[in-house]
Amino acid sequence: MTPQPPEIFVDPASVYVVMINEVVPKDPKEDFYGSAGASYAESAIALFRQAGVDVSSVSDLLDRGIYLTNAVKYPKTGYAVELSAIKRSLPLLEEELSRFPNLRVVMLMGDTAKKSFNTIAKKQTGKNCIPSGATYKLRAGEFYFGNVRVIPSYIMTGGNLLIEKSKTQMITEDIKKMMEIILS
């Protein structure tokens, strides 16, 4: 199985935020930078709109310095994300994050994103960036990786957004917080 990193050109210096979702979809056309109407892109755009951010496409997000990616670059083969897929994806995610010299915020959208980012942080600093615990409790904390603010949140794609309205509300609050940081 080959990895599916985002196939998008972006000026690395123009990126201020990286939002790390959990895992690529089975069909690359459904990813953030896939085809028009891609499910991942539509989910992200809807969340930004609910947060009061006037966007209509992932290009609008890129224009604002917000880059979307997935921690795991291989589609799930079962219900859960396989640990082997996380491990294989870590070097790709680490290299991807290293491209952005003006990064101010990393949003970790779900537990797999948090686990992946913590593994990278631990490799570089010897300790996790985000402590263990429930996301709803961690959201109140302020976490940094060097000078970069790291915000733990919830997965921003999939049917869970239709079912768990409270998580959708918390994600939009986290997006608002992120927007305040990059606009200050």
C-alpha positions in Angstrom: 0.0 0.0 0.0 1.4 3.4 -0.9 1.1 6.5 1.2 -1.3 9.3 0.2 0.3 12.6 1.3 -1.5 15.7 0.1 -0.8 16.5 -3.5 -1.0 20.3 -3.3 1.5 23.0 -3.9 1.6 25.6 -1.2 4.2 28.3 -0.4 5.5 26.9 2.9 6.2 30.4 4.2 2.5 31.3 3.8 1.3 28.6 6.2 0.6 29.6 9.8 -1.7 26.8 10.9 -1.6 23.0 10.3 -4.7 21.1 11.1 -3.9 17.4 11.4 -6.8 15.1 10.9 -6.6 11.4 11.7 -6.3 9.3 8.5 -6.6 9.7 4.7 -9.9 8.4 3.2 -9.9 5.2 1.1 -10.5 7.3 -2.0 -7.9 10.1 -2.5 -10.5 12.1 -4.3 -12.4 12.5 -1.0 -9.4 14.0 0.8 -9.0 17.7 1.6 -7.4 18.5 -1.7 -9.2 15.9 -3.7 -12.0 16.5 -6.2 -14.6 19.2 -6.1 -17.1 18.4 -3.3 -14.7 16.0 -1.5 -16.2 14.9 1.8 -13.1 15.8 3.9 -13.0 19.3 2.4 -16.7 19.8 2.8 -16.5 18.8 6.5 -13.7 21.2 7.2 -15.4 24.1 5.3 -18.6 23.5 7.2 -16.8 23.7 10.6 -15.0 26.9 9.6 -18.4 28.5 8.6 -19.9 27.4 11.9 -17.0 29.2 13.6 -17.9 32.4 11.7 -15.0 32.2 9.2 -16.1 33.1 5.7 -14.7 30.4 3.5 -16.1 28.4 0.6 -13.2 26.2 -0.4 -9.9 24.7 0.9 -8.2 27.2 -1.4 -9.8 29.9 0.8 -8.3 28.2 3.9 -4.8 28.1 2.2 -5.2 31.8 1.4 -5.6 32.4 5.1 -2.5 30.3 5.9 -4.4 27.2 7.0 -3.1 23.9 5.7 -5.0 20.6 6.2 -3.4 17.2 6.4 -3.8 13.8 7.9 -1.5 12.1 10.5 -1.8 8.7 8.8 -1.1 8.6 5.1 -2.5 5.2 4.6 -6.3 4.4 4.5 -7.7 2.3 7.3 -8.2 -1.3 6.5 -10.6 -2.0 9.4 -12.6 0.0 12.0 -9.6 1.4 13.9 -6.4 3.0 12.6 -3.6 0.4 12.7 -0.6 1.2 14.8 1.7 0.0 11.9 0.1 2.6 9.6 0.7 5.3 12.3 4.4 4.3 12.6 4.9 4.2 8.8 3.3 7.6 8.5 5.4 9.4 11.2 8.4 10.2 9.0 6.1 11.6 6.3 4.2 13.8 8.8 7.4 15.0 10.5 8.9 16.0 7.2 5.6 17.7 6.2 5.5 19.7 9.4 9.2 20.7 9.0 8.4 22.6 5.8 6.6 25.4 7.5 9.0 28.1 8.9 6.2 30.5 10.1 4.0 27.9 11.8 2.1 29.4 14.8 -0.6 26.8 15.5 -1.0 23.1 15.1 -4.5 21.7 15.7 -4.7 18.0 16.5 -8.0 16.8 15.2 -8.5 13.5 17.1 -6.7 11.0 19.2 -4.6 9.6 16.3 -3.4 13.1 15.4 -2.5 13.7 19.1 -0.7 10.3 19.4 1.3 11.0 16.2 2.2 14.5 17.1 3.3 13.4 20.6 5.5 10.8 19.1 7.2 13.4 17.0 7.5 15.8 19.9 9.0 13.0 22.1 11.5 12.1 19.5 12.6 15.8 19.3 12.4 16.9 22.9 12.2 13.8 25.0 8.6 14.5 26.2 5.1 14.6 25.0 3.6 17.9 24.0 0.0 17.0 25.0 -0.5 15.1 28.3 -2.7 12.0 28.5 -6.3 12.7 29.2 -9.7 13.3 27.8 -9.8 15.9 25.0 -12.7 17.8 26.6 -10.5 18.4 29.6 -7.3 19.1 27.7 -8.9 21.8 25.5 -8.7 24.3 28.4 -4.9 24.0 28.7 -2.3 25.9 26.7 0.3 23.7 25.1 3.4 24.6 23.1 5.9 22.9 20.9 8.7 25.5 20.9 6.9 28.7 19.9 4.0 26.9 18.2 0.7 26.7 20.1 -0.8 23.1 19.9 -4.5 22.7 20.3 -6.0 19.3 20.9 -9.5 18.9 19.4 -11.7 16.3 17.8 -11.7 14.6 14.5 -13.1 16.9 11.8 -14.3 14.4 9.3 -16.8 11.6 9.1 -20.3 10.8 10.2 -19.5 11.5 13.9 -20.0 15.2 13.2 -23.6 14.6 12.4 -24.2 12.5 15.5 -22.2 14.2 18.2 -23.3 17.9 18.0 -21.3 18.7 21.2 -18.1 17.8 19.5 -18.9 19.9 16.5 -19.5 22.8 18.9 -16.2 22.2 20.6 -14.3 22.0 17.3 -15.8 25.4 16.2 -14.8 26.9 19.5 -11.2 25.5 18.9 -11.2 27.0 15.4 -12.3 30.4 16.8 -9.4 30.2 19.3 -7.0 29.3 16.5 -8.2 32.2 14.4 -7.7 34.6 17.3 -4.1 33.4 17.7 -3.2 33.9 14.0 -5.0 37.2 13.7 -3.3 38.7 16.8 
